[in-house]
Amino acid sequence: PDRFIPLVIETAHSRFPVIGESRDDVIGILLAKDLLRYYAGEEEFNVRDMLRPAVFIPESKPLNVLLKEFRKNRNHIAIVVDEYGGVAGLITIEDVLEQIVGDIEDEYDFDEAEDNIVQEKRGLYRVKALTEIDDFNAAFGTAFSDEEFDTIGGLVLQRFGRVPKRGEQLSIEQLTFRVLRADGRRIYLLQVAKKLEKPAA
């Protein structure tokens, strides 16, 4: 593990594909957290014993289908193979969410200079899907985790389990999220309604 630990720390990745004799020979996935029990030297280190099974997908698999499979199987990484069975690359759940939610600024109602969160009226806000969860939590007093998703759009997408259409809505805790702008691949803009406290009688 003396060779692996510095590499894991340097790259800051949590999952690593492990290959055999060639790049096309992926024998499994190494999780960074699995290295910890060997770090103290209490167990004999054998990388093959630590590997998780690799998931292989064709290049043609639609992203929405892949996202559902990732969520269903609680998997975060897949090896992409071409039509000849060779390895074309790898894809993570973060890659899929970035493509679906969008890695570009929304061009509909906000320009680049405007804030990600705009209050329309008391208890009602327009929020860019790319707003970071930390910023969203600070604005709304929520405590959503950013371990799996970086943006509020990613969280909403995960709760829907698919790419929602314009006008669809769902509630998370005390907030109601309504999709204002979306296409077949991305969420761009959300309306967030905050439950207002009733005034004391």
LINVEN-V643200 format. One record per pair of residues at least 4 apart in sequence whose C-alpha atoms are under 8 Angstrom apart, sorted by the first residue. I is the first residue (numbers start at 0). J is the second residue. Records with the same first field share a line. If there is no record, write none. Layout:
# LINVEN-V643200
I->J ; J
This chain:
# LINVEN-V643200
0->4 ; 34 ; 37 ; 38 ; 44
1->5 ; 38
2->6
3->7
4->8 ; 34 ; 38
5->9
6->10
7->11 ; 12 ; 13 ; 31
8->12
12->31
13->30 ; 31 ; 32
14->28 ; 29 ; 30 ; 31 ; 76
15->28 ; 29 ; 30 ; 31
16->25 ; 26 ; 27 ; 28 ; 29 ; 53
17->25 ; 26 ; 27 ; 28 ; 29
18->22 ; 23 ; 24 ; 25 ; 26 ; 27
19->24 ; 25 ; 26
20->24
21->25
22->86
23->85 ; 86
25->53
26->50 ; 52 ; 53
27->50 ; 51 ; 52 ; 53
28->50 ; 51 ; 52 ; 53
29->33 ; 46 ; 49 ; 50 ; 51
30->34 ; 50 ; 51
31->35
33->37 ; 49
34->38
35->39
36->40 ; 41 ; 42
37->41 ; 42 ; 43 ; 44
40->44
45->49
46->50
53->77 ; 78
54->76 ; 77 ; 78
55->77 ; 78 ; 79 ; 80
56->60 ; 77 ; 78 ; 79 ; 80
57->79 ; 80 ; 81 ; 82
58->79 ; 80 ; 81 ; 82 ; 87
60->64 ; 65
61->65
62->66 ; 95 ; 99
63->67 ; 161 ; 162 ; 184
64->68
65->69 ; 95
66->70 ; 92 ; 95 ; 96 ; 161
67->71 ; 160 ; 161
68->72 ; 73 ; 74
69->73 ; 74 ; 75 ; 76 ; 92
70->74
74->92
75->91 ; 92 ; 93
76->89 ; 90 ; 91 ; 92
77->89 ; 90 ; 91
78->86 ; 87 ; 88 ; 89 ; 90
79->86 ; 87 ; 88 ; 89 ; 90
80->84 ; 85 ; 86 ; 87 ; 88
81->85 ; 86 ; 87
90->94 ; 95
91->95
92->96
93->97 ; 148
94->98
95->99
96->100 ; 101 ; 153
97->101 ; 102 ; 153
98->102 ; 184 ; 185
99->162 ; 184 ; 185 ; 186
100->128 ; 129 ; 152 ; 153 ; 156 ; 184 ; 185 ; 186 ; 187
101->129 ; 184 ; 185 ; 186 ; 187
102->129
104->110 ; 111 ; 129
105->109 ; 110 ; 127 ; 187 ; 188
106->110
107->180
109->113 ; 114
115->125 ; 126 ; 127 ; 129 ; 130
116->124 ; 125 ; 126 ; 127 ; 130
117->124 ; 125 ; 126
118->122 ; 123 ; 124 ; 125
119->123 ; 124 ; 125
120->124
122->192 ; 193 ; 194 ; 195
123->190 ; 191 ; 192 ; 193
124->190 ; 191 ; 192
125->188 ; 189 ; 190 ; 191
126->130 ; 188 ; 189 ; 190 ; 191
127->152 ; 187 ; 188 ; 189
128->150 ; 151 ; 152 ; 153 ; 186 ; 187 ; 188 ; 189
129->150 ; 151 ; 152 ; 187
130->134 ; 135 ; 150 ; 151 ; 152
131->135 ; 149 ; 150 ; 151
132->136 ; 143 ; 144 ; 145 ; 148 ; 149 ; 150 ; 151
133->137 ; 145
134->138
135->139 ; 141 ; 151
136->140 ; 141 ; 142 ; 143
137->141
144->148
145->149 ; 150
148->153 ; 154
149->153
150->154
151->155
152->156 ; 186 ; 187
153->157
154->158
155->159 ; 176
156->160 ; 161 ; 162 ; 163 ; 186
157->161
159->163 ; 169
162->183 ; 184 ; 185 ; 186
163->167 ; 178 ; 181 ; 186
164->178 ; 181 ; 182 ; 183
165->177 ; 178 ; 179 ; 180 ; 181 ; 182
166->177 ; 178 ; 179
167->177 ; 178
168->175 ; 176 ; 177 ; 178
169->175 ; 176 ; 177
170->174 ; 175 ; 176
171->175 ; 176
173->193 ; 194
174->191 ; 192 ; 193 ; 194
175->191 ; 192 ; 193
176->189 ; 190 ; 191 ; 192
177->189 ; 190 ; 191
178->186 ; 188 ; 189 ; 190
179->187 ; 188 ; 189 ; 190
180->186 ; 187 ; 188 ; 189
181->185 ; 186 ; 187 ; 188
182->186
